[in-house]
Amino acid sequence: MLRLLQIEFIKLWNNKSSKFLILCYFGLLVSIALFASIKFNIGPIRFHLAEMGIFSFPYIWHFNTFIAALFKLFLAIIIVSMVANEYSNKTLKQNLIDGLSKKEFILSKFLTVLAFSAISTLFIFVVSLLLGLSFSDFNEVGIIFRDLEYLIAYFIKLVGFFSFCLFVGILIKRSAFALGFLFMWFIIAEIFPYIYLMSKYSKEFADKVFAFSPFGSMWNLIAEPFTRLNAVKSIASQVGEEVNRDFAVHWYELLIVLGWTSIFIFLSYYLLKKRDL
C-alpha cells in the first residue's frame, strides 16, 4: 500500500500544475490566519474580526473547518487531473501491462484521496491550535480540545468529495469535462430539484431530501458557523429574530457521506473493470 501511495505522490510532484495547485491550496489554508489581522476603523466604528471570537476555543474548530472546506476545489482539480492524465499519457495502460491490477490502480487513487484528506485535516488542526493559543481567552485543556468532531467531519467531507471527483474523472476521462460535469451535477441534479421541492412543498422537506444527495450530505456535515457567534446572535435579538439552529455534527450525517464514498469507489472500480482500455 505504501508503494502504491509513493508512486502516486511521485507522479503528482513531477507534475508542475499539480505541484502549483497543492502549494496554492495549503497557502490558502494558512491564509485563514489573515482573518486575525482584518480591522476596520471608520470613525467611531471599529471592527476587529479576532476580537469577535472567531479564534476562540472551541469555536475555532467549527469556523476553520467550514472555511477550509470551501478551498477543496483546488485539490479536486488535482484528483480529476490525476485520473485524466493516466488516460491521456497512456500510463494507465502501461501500468496494467507492467503488472498493476485494476484493483490496485483504484486502491492507489483512493489512498491518495485519504492521504490528501488526512494531511489537510492535520494541517487545519495545527493552524487552528496555534491561532487559538494566540487569540483565545480560554486555555483550559477541556475547552481547547472540545468540538474536535468538526475535524472528523472535515476529514469525512474531503474523502467523500474527492471520491466523487475520482469517480467522475474515471467516468469522463478528460479533466476539463469532468470538472464541468461536477458543476452541472451540482446545478441540475441538486440545486434545481431543491428549488422545485422548496417551492412545491416546503424548505424543511427540501432540506430533508437534499440531505441524502452527494453534495447536500457533504454540505450538512459542517453547518455554517457565523450565526453561532454571540455578536451575530446579539444583532439578531435586537431586530426581533432568534437564532435557533443545530450546529452539532451528527453520526448519521457522517454515515450518509461514507455511504456515498463507498458507492463512488465501487463505481470507479466497476467502470475500470468493465471498460476496454
N, C-alpha and C positions, 0 to 999 in steps of 0.2 A: 504493500500500500504506500509506503514511504517512497518507494522507487517511482511509482506512478505519479505521485504528487510532485516529486522532484523534477520529473520530465516536463510536467505542465508548467511549473514555475520557470524552468529554463526557457521554454518556448515564449512565455509571456515577457520575461525580462529581456529577451533578444528582439522583441518587437517594440519599435520606438513609440508607436502610437499607444500601445498598451501601457508601456512604462510611463508615458506622459500622463495618461488618464489616472493611473494608480497614484502618482505623485500629486495630481490635482485633487483627487478625492480626499486623501489624507491631509492635504493642505487645507481643504475646506473644513474638515473636522477640527483642525487646530484653530481655524478662524472663528469658531464658536466663542473662543476666549475674547474676541474683539467686542463682543456684546458688553463686556465688562467696562470698556472704555467709552461707550457711547453716552454722551452727555449733551443735553440741550439747555442752554441758558439764554432765554429770550425774555429780557426784562425781569419781571418778578417770577416768571415761570422757570423752574429748574427741574430738570428731568434727568435722572441717572439710572440706567437700567439695573446696574449692580445693586443699587440701594432698594430696588423693588423686591428683592429677594429671589431672583431667578437663579442665583448661585448659592442659595442656602440649602443645607441638608434638611430633610431628604428630598425636597422638591427638585433639586438639580438633576437627579436621576431621571425624573419624568421629562423635564424640559429638554435636556441634552439628547436623550434618545429620540424624542419626537423630531427635533431639528435635524439631527444627524441622519435620520431615516429619509429625509427629503433629498439628500445628496446621493442616494443609492443609484441614481440613473447612470452616474459615471462608471460604476462597476458593472452595471447592467450592459453597457456598451461593450465592456471588455468580455463579459461572459458570452454575449452573442457573437462578437468578432472571433472569440477563441474557437467557437464551433465552425463558423463560416470559413475561417482561414484553413481549417482542416480539409474542407472540400475544395476551395479554390487553389490551394497549394498542393493538393493531392497527397498530403501527409497522412490522411486517414487511411487511404488505400494502401500506402506504403507500410504503415504501422501494422495493418492486418496481414499483409504479406510477410512481414518480419516476425509474425507470431503473436501479436497482441490480439486478444479476443475482443469481440464487440462488447461483451460484458465488462471487460477490463477497461475498455475505452470510456464507457459511460461512468464506470466507477471513478476513473481518473478525473473526469469532469466534475462529478459530484463531490469528490474530495476537495477539488479546487473551490467549489461553492462553499463547502464547510470551512475551509481554511480562510477564505476572504471574510466570511461572516464572523468567525471566531476572532480573527485579527482586528477587525473593525470594532467588535464588542469590547475586546481588551483595551483597544486604543481609547474608546469613549470612556471606559472605566477609569483609566489613568488620567485623562484630561479632566473629567468631572471631579475626580478626587482632589486633584491639585487646585482646581478652581474653587471647589467647596472649602478646602482648608484655607484658602486665601481670603475668601469673601464671606463665608458663612459665620453667623453668630453662634452656631451650635457646634460643639466639639466633642460631645459625648459619643462614645463608640456605638451605643444603641441607636442613636439618631443618625449618625453618619451612614451606617450600613442598613438603614431601614429603606424599604421600597426598592431593593435591588431586583425585584421581579421585573422591573422595567427593562433591565439589561437582558433578562431571559427572553422577554417579549421582543426586544430589538433583534436578538440573535435569530429567533424563530422567524421573524418578519423578513430578515435578509435571506435566510435559507429558502423560504417559500418563494420570494420574489425572484431570486437568482435561479431557482429550479424551473420556474416558469420561463425565464429567459433562455435557459438551456434547452428546454423542450421546443420553444419557438425557433431557436437557432437551428436545431436539427430538422424541424419541420420545413422551414423556409430555405435554409442553406445560404442565404445572402444577408449580410448584416444589415444593410440599409432597409431592405424589405421586411426583415424580421423586426426591426425597431418600429417600422411603420405599422406592422401587424399588431404589435403590443399597444400602440396608441389607438388604432382602430378598434381593437378589442375593448379597451377601456371606454371608448366613446359609445360604440354601437351595442356591445354586449352587456355593459354595466350602467353607464350614465343614462342613456335613452330609456332603458327599461325602468330604472329607478325613478326618473321623472314621470314616466307613464303611470307607474304604480302609485306614486305620491299624489298625482292629480286625480286618478280614478278612485283610489281608496283613501289612504292617509299616509302621512310621513312615518308614523310608527310601523305600519305594515310594510312600507318600502324599506325601512331600516332593517326589519327582521329578515326580509328576503335578501337584501344586499349583504347581510352578514354571512351568507353562505356562498357568495361569489368569490372568485380568487382575489381580486383587488379589494373588494369590500371586507373580506375576512382579515386581510393583512392590515388594512387601514384601522380596523376596530381594535387591533392589539394594543395600540398606544393612543389613548384619547388625547385630543388637543389639550395642552396644559394651561393655556392662557387664562381661561375663566376660573382656574383653580387659585390664581393669585389673590391675595387679600385686597390689593388695591383695586382689582377689577370687580371683586365682589362688593367692595365699598361703593364704587361708582354705580354699579347696578342697583344697589339698595336705595341710593339717592334718587334714582329715576323710577323707583317703584317696581323694579324687576328683581326676581330672586333666582340665583344660580343654584340649580339643584341637578347635578349631573354625577353619574357614576364614573369615577376616574380609575377604578381598580383594573388590574389585569386578571382576567378570568380564565380558569383552566380549560373550559370548553371552547373558548376562542382560540387558544393555543392548539387544541386538538383539531379544530377545523382547518387551520393553516397547515398543520402537519399532515392532515389527510390529503390536502391539495398537493403538498410536496411529494408524497408517495405516488399520487396519480401522475404528476408530471415526470417523475423519474421513471416510472413504469412505462409510460407512453413514449418517452425518449428511447428507452431500450427496445421497446416493441417496434417502433419505426425503423430504428437502425438495423434490427434483426431481420425485418421483412424487406427492407429496401435493397435493391440490387446496386452495389457500388461498382 
